[in-house]
Amino acid sequence: MKCNVLSRSILTAALVLATARAWQLPLPQSLALSRREMLASAFVTIPVCAAPQLAPAEEINSSILVQLTGDAKKIFGEGRALELQGNLMAAQRLYGKVTQMAPNFVYGWSSLGNTQTAFGDLAAAEVSYTKSIDLCTQVDCSDQYVLYLNRGTIRLNTNRPAEALADLRLAATLRGRPDDIVLQNLARACELNGLYEEADRNYDVAIRMTGNQVSPYWLRAAMVKFQLNEKQQGYDLLKRIENRFPDAPEVKAASAVFLAGTGKMVEAQQKFLEISDRQRLKYVDQQYLTGTIAWPPAMLSQLSKITQAVGDQVSI
């Protein structure tokens, strides 16, 4: 039984809004976008899996269900239809009913987790995904990797990098073949755990798989290369990000760091000062630097020199 996660999925409203605000991008007109269209700076993509098309189903054992019957099946179908229409609040209510009527239905919990994630209730979503995982591990779920991917990215975005890394490594193993969504999230988890060489390898594969589809996670890949002292390769990636997102403050700040890192401090200061005064204040905010955007140490060290040079004091 496969989950159609590689086509189109519902994006998480919380992460879309956070990114749009952080990068000063227009808000999306619809949440029903491709995962590859999602922008992420401090956050990574949380791919949300719609419930699978149910094949001639069976009750695998007496307690765990992979398909519903009767009223529960009808309500679940209505929830899926509402979710596809973008009415997530109504869908969430129905999925909640399904989990009460059939608490051992694998995809009732995962679907509830999807809507909880969309509303930014990440703690509740993690509980739902965990319940789905606990059920799925007892039956033959060929899409189990998606559940670990979703829970791993939840943990990644709730400052639990070690647990996220464990989930995302398992997701990669269960996937059984390279997957750019799994790899970019795994790379981010490696990065946050200080495993920069592993992060670099995973970012490289993800980028090769997506070809010319420039995505914001390329910025993370560029910064990892800066950390590994592969500055020219990192700058090549950064230039492509600049071409697509020229007005994003985080991109401007990263560009300034790369310029300073190659000895062009005057140009670095000029680039940094292109950021508005209000936005620039974030780059002297320790919590923002180490918590929200969580840049690698080498990037933060160089950034400190720039902020001091322009008169913004910060100690990293």
Legacy VTK file of the C-alpha trace (Angstrom):
# vtk DataFile Version 3.0
C-alpha trace
ASCII
DATASET POLYDATA
POINTS 316 float
0.000 0.000 0.000
1.671 3.201 -1.134
0.984 6.745 -0.125
0.888 9.333 -2.886
3.405 11.664 -1.273
5.538 12.281 -4.320
2.863 14.028 -6.358
0.970 16.811 -4.587
0.488 17.259 -0.861
-0.988 19.733 1.554
1.660 22.057 2.898
1.848 23.059 6.507
0.317 26.470 7.005
2.591 27.263 9.936
5.768 26.672 7.959
4.567 28.450 4.834
3.646 31.517 6.851
6.877 31.441 8.841
8.947 31.277 5.681
6.982 33.932 3.853
7.457 36.274 6.771
11.126 35.444 7.260
12.017 35.831 3.588
9.486 38.637 2.929
7.776 36.598 0.233
4.137 36.885 -0.831
1.888 34.426 0.918
0.713 31.490 -1.201
-2.839 31.748 -2.423
-3.491 28.110 -1.695
-2.085 25.500 0.612
-2.571 22.803 -2.017
0.886 23.146 -3.549
3.612 20.756 -4.516
6.071 19.993 -1.747
8.807 21.205 -4.082
7.097 24.625 -4.130
7.363 25.031 -0.398
9.835 27.657 0.793
11.809 26.990 3.920
14.577 28.911 5.612
14.668 28.249 9.324
12.214 25.417 8.843
12.464 22.521 6.511
9.726 21.029 4.454
7.254 18.920 6.314
5.828 16.667 3.626
2.290 15.806 4.560
0.957 12.536 3.292
-2.616 12.311 2.177
-4.262 9.055 3.131
-3.542 6.343 0.573
-5.903 4.969 -1.985
-7.213 1.910 -0.226
-6.758 -1.307 -2.139
-9.017 -4.299 -1.535
-8.297 -4.073 2.094
-8.167 -6.463 4.837
-8.012 -6.438 8.529
-4.404 -7.586 8.977
-5.122 -8.816 12.462
-7.953 -8.507 14.928
-6.814 -5.139 16.258
-5.049 -3.174 13.511
-6.951 -1.856 10.510
-5.741 -0.696 7.120
-9.254 -0.180 5.756
-12.527 0.889 7.268
-16.089 -0.271 6.832
-19.481 1.177 7.618
-19.948 4.648 9.072
-16.257 5.104 9.864
-15.366 4.507 6.218
-17.947 7.057 5.095
-16.725 9.701 7.544
-13.107 9.093 6.601
-13.960 9.506 2.914
-15.735 12.771 3.652
-12.687 13.954 5.564
-10.399 13.188 2.652
-12.672 15.075 0.269
-12.700 18.111 2.554
-8.919 17.958 2.909
-8.462 17.952 -0.853
-10.791 20.960 -1.095
-8.630 22.827 1.410
-11.188 22.747 4.224
-8.709 21.447 6.755
-10.636 22.428 9.868
-13.654 20.379 8.863
-11.409 17.530 7.744
-9.649 17.555 11.099
-12.951 17.234 12.948
-13.905 14.219 10.868
-10.504 12.574 11.240
-10.829 13.064 14.989
-14.147 11.213 14.882
-12.551 8.407 12.891
-9.797 7.924 15.466
-12.478 7.638 18.149
-14.567 5.191 16.139
-11.598 3.136 14.913
-8.596 3.866 17.163
-6.553 1.106 15.519
-6.925 2.421 11.966
-3.408 3.289 10.801
-4.354 6.080 8.422
-6.867 7.727 10.695
-4.033 8.881 12.936
-1.701 9.858 10.107
-4.450 11.897 8.437
-5.234 13.618 11.719
-1.531 14.350 12.102
-1.472 15.954 8.668
-4.173 18.449 9.557
-2.679 19.137 12.982
0.614 19.923 11.299
-1.129 22.257 8.878
-2.487 24.259 11.809
0.894 24.373 13.520
-0.059 22.062 16.381
3.188 20.137 16.098
3.033 18.521 19.531
-0.358 16.977 18.791
0.785 16.000 15.299
3.769 14.140 16.722
1.470 12.166 19.008
-0.766 11.264 16.061
2.143 10.226 13.843
3.600 8.167 16.682
0.320 6.308 17.130
0.212 5.653 13.398
3.821 4.415 13.451
3.128 2.121 16.406
0.257 0.560 14.489
2.065 0.443 11.174
5.097 -1.381 12.580
2.832 -4.304 13.456
1.528 -4.757 9.920
2.930 -4.628 6.402
2.898 -0.901 5.598
4.949 -0.204 2.479
4.572 3.550 3.061
5.908 3.456 6.611
8.855 5.632 5.628
6.464 8.567 5.168
5.370 8.366 8.783
8.962 8.485 9.997
9.667 11.302 7.559
6.743 13.325 8.897
7.566 12.682 12.538
11.242 13.328 11.910
10.569 16.714 10.378
8.207 17.549 13.237
11.024 16.796 15.667
13.435 18.751 13.513
11.237 21.809 13.846
10.717 21.422 17.591
14.432 21.552 18.429
15.006 17.836 18.901
17.718 17.196 16.316
18.992 13.885 17.693
15.538 12.279 17.658
14.848 13.819 14.259
18.053 12.335 12.883
17.091 8.857 14.091
13.654 9.103 12.451
14.981 10.508 9.188
17.738 7.919 8.890
15.112 5.236 9.350
12.915 6.941 6.751
15.816 6.854 4.287
16.411 3.161 4.986
12.742 2.251 4.627
12.442 4.286 1.438
14.968 1.953 -0.138
16.103 4.353 -2.840
17.239 7.987 -3.086
14.428 10.457 -2.477
15.110 14.178 -2.630
12.561 15.082 0.050
13.952 12.527 2.474
17.520 13.536 1.671
17.092 17.278 2.150
15.431 16.731 5.523
18.045 14.167 6.517
20.757 16.603 5.481
19.258 19.295 7.690
19.137 16.879 10.625
22.775 15.944 10.047
23.665 19.629 9.906
21.941 20.404 13.208
23.785 17.503 14.802
27.124 18.840 13.578
27.580 16.094 10.972
28.532 18.486 8.195
30.216 16.040 5.829
27.204 13.715 5.890
24.907 16.702 5.479
26.931 17.850 2.479
26.657 14.464 0.775
22.901 14.310 1.286
22.354 17.868 0.085
24.447 17.160 -3.017
22.363 14.120 -3.962
19.086 15.954 -3.332
20.204 18.862 -5.510
21.291 16.562 -8.327
17.922 14.831 -8.207
15.995 18.090 -8.576
18.127 19.460 -11.415
17.443 23.119 -12.067
14.628 23.451 -9.550
16.287 25.984 -7.259
14.860 25.667 -3.752
15.578 27.532 -0.522
17.235 24.480 1.013
20.074 25.153 -1.432
20.995 27.996 0.918
21.531 25.468 3.693
23.643 23.376 1.335
25.753 26.410 0.462
26.346 27.226 4.125
27.413 23.665 4.880
30.013 23.987 2.136
31.204 27.230 3.738
31.565 25.345 7.013
33.629 22.683 5.212
35.782 25.410 3.622
34.456 24.623 0.149
33.614 28.271 -0.316
33.653 28.482 -4.093
31.265 25.556 -4.481
29.045 27.055 -1.829
29.112 30.452 -3.497
28.090 28.886 -6.811
24.947 27.555 -5.122
24.343 30.834 -3.351
24.438 32.810 -6.607
21.597 30.705 -7.967
19.604 31.286 -4.795
20.265 35.030 -5.132
18.951 34.978 -8.685
15.673 33.437 -7.570
15.223 35.164 -4.208
17.152 38.443 -4.549
15.200 40.299 -1.858
15.225 37.680 0.904
17.100 39.105 3.934
18.613 35.752 4.871
20.007 35.370 1.370
21.531 38.855 1.511
23.079 38.120 4.904
24.525 34.833 3.675
25.890 36.534 0.574
27.615 39.102 2.789
29.228 36.312 4.783
30.520 34.608 1.640
31.980 37.890 0.408
33.701 38.491 3.733
34.946 34.922 3.721
36.817 35.590 0.493
38.380 38.787 1.824
35.890 41.242 0.314
34.891 42.935 3.559
33.868 46.253 1.990
31.558 44.508 -0.472
30.302 42.322 2.365
29.319 45.351 4.425
27.585 46.924 1.452
25.609 43.760 0.814
24.678 43.443 4.482
23.481 47.042 4.622
21.029 46.304 1.803
18.950 44.617 4.496
16.485 46.977 6.157
17.380 48.221 9.632
14.524 46.305 11.200
15.428 43.035 9.514
19.119 43.538 10.203
18.469 43.593 13.942
17.722 39.884 13.748
21.338 39.222 12.850
22.504 40.528 16.217
19.881 38.501 18.083
21.545 35.448 19.598
18.335 33.462 19.847
17.506 34.104 16.210
21.014 33.186 15.070
21.441 29.966 17.008
17.827 28.914 17.372
15.685 30.108 14.492
18.060 30.067 11.531
20.761 27.972 13.247
23.590 28.812 10.872
26.794 26.746 11.019
29.540 28.068 13.342
31.818 29.305 10.549
28.979 31.373 9.088
28.137 32.864 12.485
31.753 33.714 13.191
32.099 35.602 9.910
28.731 37.269 10.399
29.914 38.613 13.746
32.784 40.412 12.018
30.386 42.022 9.564
27.874 43.184 12.160
30.653 44.697 14.241
32.120 46.411 11.182
28.797 48.107 10.412
28.254 49.073 14.038
25.872 46.310 15.100
27.445 44.559 18.064
26.955 40.868 18.710
28.953 38.253 20.530
28.845 34.748 19.107
LINES 1 317
316 0 1 2 3 4 5 6 7 8 9 10 11 12 13 14 15 16 17 18 19 20 21 22 23 24 25 26 27 28 29 30 31 32 33 34 35 36 37 38 39 40 41 42 43 44 45 46 47 48 49 50 51 52 53 54 55 56 57 58 59 60 61 62 63 64 65 66 67 68 69 70 71 72 73 74 75 76 77 78 79 80 81 82 83 84 85 86 87 88 89 90 91 92 93 94 95 96 97 98 99 100 101 102 103 104 105 106 107 108 109 110 111 112 113 114 115 116 117 118 119 120 121 122 123 124 125 126 127 128 129 130 131 132 133 134 135 136 137 138 139 140 141 142 143 144 145 146 147 148 149 150 151 152 153 154 155 156 157 158 159 160 161 162 163 164 165 166 167 168 169 170 171 172 173 174 175 176 177 178 179 180 181 182 183 184 185 186 187 188 189 190 191 192 193 194 195 196 197 198 199 200 201 202 203 204 205 206 207 208 209 210 211 212 213 214 215 216 217 218 219 220 221 222 223 224 225 226 227 228 229 230 231 232 233 234 235 236 237 238 239 240 241 242 243 244 245 246 247 248 249 250 251 252 253 254 255 256 257 258 259 260 261 262 263 264 265 266 267 268 269 270 271 272 273 274 275 276 277 278 279 280 281 282 283 284 285 286 287 288 289 290 291 292 293 294 295 296 297 298 299 300 301 302 303 304 305 306 307 308 309 310 311 312 313 314 315
